[in-house]
Amino acid sequence: MLVAGEASGDLHGAALCRALRELDPRCRLFGMGGARMAAEGMDVLIDVTAKAVTGGSEAFGHVPRLYRAYRELRAVLESADRPSVLVLIDFPEFNLRLARAARRVGVPVVYFIPPQVWAWRGWRVKTIRQVVSLVLAVFPFEAPLYRRAGVPVEFVGHPLLDQLHAVPTREVARRRLGIADRTAVVALLPGSRRQEIVRMLPAMRDAAAEIASAAPGTRFVLGLAPTIERALVARHLAGGPAVDIVENQTHDVIRAADLALVTSGTVTLEAALLGTPMVVCYRLSLASELMVRLLIRVPWVSLANLTLGRAVVPELYRHTMMKARLAREALRLLTDAGARETQRAAFGELAGQLGEPGVAMRAARLVLAQAGAA
């Protein structure tokens, strides 16, 4: 049984499903995920990926739906048809509860892309030690942390290394998107959740308008997540400059861009690995922002800065993320080649820190070993 609750988890889960089937074509895959995992042969019992949320107060309205999903999966774990192993992919609020249910009935639990206990909610490591059989760490600094806490752990590398292996060059990406070589391009990457679009895209649209005024001829391209309706994006772009909305080519959009305006999340790591300078921004409700400020243990939120251990990309949040600040940071990077190169040079350090391609296959072997030991 595999369990993913967000678009990024569905993406990485799909690669893991593919590797599992390649190693053992007879294994049955089922659980919670999205269209990508289904396409790789998983029997999707529940799909919540299109409605995933983040933050504290934002999540309350989705609790009944998630509780129903939890009860359905728990029932499977407690049935005669229980799996040989439960694989959890990110989504910690939900998945740690499910891990407890699995542990009670003797099903081993493998956590792929584990909770970021090094960033916040460090007490979760105690729960993980009690209910998780093996953590598959995706950042190199996670392995010693879990090991010190007495949690079995293996560093497999970050799954993005597999996902980005076949991304085209900048020139090829621009040809695919119909963009001339000398055209300045700003990518808009507002997120994969509806609430992110509603909160972030108007600010990006207004910043794009200022950029277009200060740098005529700049082209704006939005990478549309598969979980977001095109009509929602078009509605929140209304009144701004022309923006090309591109579906199913987000990596091409990132590679083709001179600069990206990015909603914080996994995409910040994608942009960094692809060498695209960026400005990171995010807006939470006031209640969620206060909660984060109380709980967070690190000075940055974007994965690019966290992984590098220093402030490489600008991070603009709620009170500071006024449209003037976002546009100003974007124009600084667009007009200052040295500032862009400083970011790119730092990004060059990332790939070596995150392991080697072949992450899904390494993870799949460890999952099957746990299933065989059950």
C-alpha positions in Angstrom: 0.0 0.0 0.0 1.3 3.4 -1.0 -0.1 6.7 0.3 0.4 10.1 -1.2 -1.8 13.2 -0.6 -0.4 15.9 -2.9 0.6 16.5 -6.5 4.3 16.2 -5.7 3.8 13.0 -3.7 1.8 11.6 -6.6 4.7 12.4 -9.0 7.4 10.8 -6.8 5.0 7.9 -5.9 4.6 7.2 -9.6 8.3 6.8 -10.1 8.4 4.5 -7.1 5.5 2.4 -8.5 7.3 2.1 -11.8 10.4 0.9 -10.1 8.5 -1.6 -7.9 6.8 -3.2 -10.9 10.1 -3.4 -12.8 11.7 -5.2 -9.9 8.7 -7.4 -9.1 6.0 -7.5 -11.8 3.8 -9.6 -9.6 3.5 -7.2 -6.7 0.1 -5.6 -6.2 0.1 -1.8 -5.7 -2.9 0.0 -4.2 -3.7 2.9 -1.9 -4.1 6.7 -2.0 -2.6 8.7 -4.8 -3.4 10.5 -8.0 -3.5 10.1 -11.8 0.3 9.6 -12.1 0.4 6.7 -9.7 -2.7 5.2 -11.4 -0.9 5.4 -14.7 2.0 3.4 -13.3 -0.3 0.5 -12.3 -1.4 1.4 -8.8 -5.0 0.7 -7.9 -6.1 4.1 -6.5 -8.7 3.6 -3.8 -8.7 7.3 -2.8 -7.5 10.5 -4.5 -7.2 13.7 -2.5 -4.3 15.2 -4.5 -6.4 17.8 -6.3 -7.7 19.2 -3.1 -4.5 19.2 -1.0 -4.1 22.2 1.4 -1.4 23.6 3.6 -1.2 25.7 6.7 -3.1 25.4 9.9 -6.5 27.3 9.6 -6.7 26.5 5.9 -6.9 22.8 6.5 -9.8 22.7 8.9 -12.5 22.6 6.2 -10.9 19.5 4.7 -10.7 17.5 7.9 -13.9 15.5 7.3 -12.8 14.4 3.8 -9.3 13.4 5.0 -10.8 11.5 8.0 -13.0 9.5 5.7 -9.9 8.6 3.6 -8.1 7.7 6.8 -10.9 5.4 8.0 -11.1 3.7 4.6 -7.3 3.0 4.5 -7.3 1.9 8.1 -10.0 -0.6 7.4 -7.9 -2.1 4.6 -4.9 -2.3 7.0 -7.1 -4.1 9.6 -8.6 -6.5 7.0 -7.4 -9.9 5.8 -6.3 -8.2 2.7 -3.7 -6.0 4.5 -0.5 -5.2 2.6 2.9 -6.6 3.2 4.3 -3.1 3.7 2.9 0.4 3.9 4.8 3.1 2.0 4.1 6.7 3.2 5.1 9.6 0.9 5.3 13.0 2.6 1.9 14.3 3.8 2.9 13.9 7.5 -0.3 15.0 9.3 -2.2 12.2 7.6 0.5 9.6 7.2 1.8 9.5 10.7 -1.7 8.7 12.0 -2.0 5.9 9.4 1.5 4.6 10.5 0.2 4.1 14.0 -2.7 2.1 12.6 -0.3 0.0 10.5 2.0 -0.6 13.5 -0.9 -1.9 15.6 -1.6 -4.7 13.1 2.0 -5.5 12.5 2.4 -4.0 9.0 5.9 -2.6 8.5 6.0 1.1 7.5 8.5 2.7 5.2 8.5 6.5 5.1 9.7 7.9 1.7 10.2 11.7 1.8 9.8 11.9 5.6 8.6 14.8 7.7 11.0 17.8 7.9 11.7 17.4 11.6 14.9 19.4 11.1 12.8 22.4 10.2 9.9 22.3 12.6 7.9 20.0 14.9 11.1 18.2 15.9 9.1 16.2 18.5 7.7 14.1 15.6 10.9 12.1 15.5 9.8 10.3 18.7 6.6 9.2 16.9 8.5 8.2 13.9 10.8 6.0 16.1 7.7 4.3 17.5 5.8 3.6 14.3 8.1 3.7 11.3 10.2 0.6 10.4 12.5 2.5 7.9 12.9 6.1 6.8 14.2 6.7 3.3 15.9 10.0 3.6 16.0 12.4 0.6 18.4 15.0 2.1 21.9 14.0 3.2 21.6 15.8 6.6 18.5 13.8 7.4 20.2 10.5 7.8 22.5 11.4 10.8 19.6 13.2 12.5 17.3 10.1 12.3 20.2 7.8 13.2 20.9 9.8 16.4 17.3 9.5 17.3 17.4 5.7 17.0 15.3 5.6 13.8 16.4 3.1 11.1 17.3 5.2 8.0 18.8 4.9 4.6 19.8 7.9 2.4 18.4 7.2 -1.1 18.8 10.7 -2.6 16.2 13.2 -3.7 13.6 11.9 -6.2 13.8 15.1 -8.2 17.1 13.9 -9.5 15.2 11.2 -11.4 12.4 13.6 -12.5 14.8 16.2 -13.9 17.2 13.7 -15.6 15.5 14.1 -19.0 14.7 17.9 -18.9 15.8 19.5 -22.2 18.4 22.2 -22.6 17.3 25.9 -22.4 17.5 26.2 -26.2 15.3 23.1 -26.8 12.8 24.2 -24.1 12.5 27.6 -25.7 11.9 26.0 -29.1 9.2 23.8 -27.7 7.5 26.8 -26.2 7.9 29.0 -29.2 10.2 31.5 -27.5 12.9 33.4 -29.3 16.5 33.0 -27.9 16.9 36.7 -27.0 13.4 37.2 -25.4 13.4 37.9 -21.7 11.2 35.3 -20.0 9.7 35.3 -16.5 8.1 32.1 -15.3 5.1 32.2 -13.0 4.8 29.1 -10.7 2.0 29.9 -8.3 1.6 26.4 -6.9 -0.4 23.2 -7.1 -3.1 23.9 -4.6 -6.2 26.0 -5.2 -5.6 28.2 -2.2 -2.1 29.0 -3.4 -3.5 30.2 -6.8 -6.1 32.4 -5.0 -3.6 33.9 -2.7 -0.4 34.1 -4.8 -1.4 34.6 -8.4 -2.9 38.2 -8.0 0.4 39.3 -6.4 2.4 37.7 -9.3 0.0 39.2 -11.9 0.6 42.7 -10.4 4.3 42.2 -10.2 4.3 41.0 -13.9 2.5 44.3 -14.8 5.2 46.3 -13.2 7.9 44.2 -14.9 6.2 44.6 -18.3 6.1 48.4 -17.8 9.8 48.6 -16.8 11.1 46.0 -19.2 8.9 46.0 -22.4 9.1 42.9 -24.4 9.3 40.6 -21.4 7.3 37.4 -21.9 5.4 35.7 -19.1 4.8 32.0 -19.0 2.8 30.2 -16.3 3.4 26.5 -15.6 0.0 25.0 -14.8 0.0 22.2 -12.3 -2.2 19.2 -13.2 -4.3 19.7 -10.1 -5.3 23.2 -11.1 -8.1 24.2 -13.5 -7.1 26.5 -16.3 -10.2 28.7 -15.7 -9.2 29.4 -12.1 -5.8 30.6 -13.3 -7.3 32.7 -16.1 -9.6 34.4 -13.7 -6.8 35.5 -11.4 -4.7 36.7 -14.3 -7.4 39.0 -15.6 -6.4 42.6 -15.8 -2.7 41.9 -16.0 -0.3 41.6 -18.9 -0.5 38.7 -21.4 0.6 35.4 -19.9 1.0 32.1 -21.7 -0.6 29.3 -19.7 1.3 26.0 -20.4 0.1 22.7 -19.2 2.2 19.5 -18.6 5.5 21.3 -19.4 6.4 22.9 -16.1 10.1 21.8 -16.3 10.3 23.2 -19.9 8.9 26.5 -18.5 11.5 26.6 -15.7 14.4 25.7 -18.0 13.3 28.3 -20.6 13.0 31.2 -18.1 15.5 33.9 -17.2 13.7 34.3 -13.9 11.0 32.5 -12.0 8.5 33.9 -9.5 7.9 30.8 -7.3 5.4 29.8 -4.6 7.5 28.1 -1.9 7.5 24.3 -2.1 9.3 21.6 -4.0 9.3 23.7 -7.1 12.0 25.9 -5.5 14.3 22.9 -5.5 13.3 22.1 -9.1 14.2 25.6 -10.2 17.5 25.6 -8.4 18.5 22.2 -9.9 17.6 23.5 -13.3 19.7 26.6 -12.7 16.9 29.2 -13.0 17.2 32.3 -10.8 14.1 32.9 -8.7 12.2 35.0 -6.2 10.3 32.8 -3.6 7.0 34.1 -2.2 4.2 32.8 0.0 1.1 34.0 1.8 -0.5 32.3 4.7 -3.5 33.3 6.8 -2.6 35.4 9.8 -3.4 32.4 12.1 -1.2 30.1 10.1 1.6 32.6 9.9 1.6 33.0 13.7 1.6 29.2 14.1 4.6 28.8 11.8 6.6 31.5 13.5 6.1 29.7 16.8 7.0 26.3 15.5 9.7 26.8 12.8 13.3 26.0 13.8 15.2 27.3 10.7 15.7 30.8 9.3 14.4 30.0 5.8 11.4 28.3 4.3 12.3 27.6 0.7 14.0 24.2 0.1 16.7 25.9 -2.0 17.9 28.0 0.9 17.4 25.3 3.5 19.4 22.7 1.5 22.3 25.2 0.8 22.2 26.4 4.4 22.2 30.1 3.5 20.0 32.8 2.0 20.6 32.5 -1.7 17.2 33.3 -3.1 14.9 36.2 -1.8 12.0 34.9 0.3 9.0 37.2 0.6 6.2 36.4 3.0 2.8 37.8 4.0 3.6 41.3 5.4 6.8 41.8 3.3 5.4 40.4 0.1 3.8 43.6 -1.3 3.6 43.8 -5.0 6.2 46.5 -5.1 8.8 44.3 -3.3 8.1 41.3 -5.5 8.5 43.4 -8.7 11.6 45.2 -7.3 13.4 41.9 -6.5 12.3 40.5 -9.9 13.6 43.5 -11.9 16.9 43.5 -9.9 17.5 39.9 -11.0 16.3 40.5 -14.6 18.6 43.5 -15.1 21.7 42.4 -13.0 23.5 39.5 -14.7 25.9 39.3 -11.8 23.0 38.7 -9.3 21.6 35.9 -11.5 25.0 34.3 -11.8 25.5 34.4 -8.0 22.3 32.4 -7.7 23.3 29.9 -10.4 26.7 29.4 -8.9 25.1 28.5 -5.6 22.6 26.2 -7.3 25.5 24.3 -8.8 26.4 23.0 -5.3 23.0 21.4 -4.9 23.1 18.4 -7.2 26.2 16.9 -5.5 24.5 17.2 -2.1 21.3 15.4 -3.1 22.7 12.1 -4.3 22.7 10.4 -7.7 19.9 9.5 -10.2 18.3 6.1 -9.6 16.5 7.2 -6.4 13.3 5.4 -7.2 15.1 2.1 -7.9 17.1 2.3 -4.7 13.9 3.1 -2.7 12.0 0.3 -4.4 14.6 -2.3 -3.4 14.4 -1.2 0.2 10.6 -1.3 0.2 10.6 -4.8 -1.2 13.1 -5.9 1.4 10.8 -4.7 4.1 7.8 -6.5 2.4 9.8 -9.7 2.2 10.8 -9.5 5.9 7.2 -9.0 7.0 
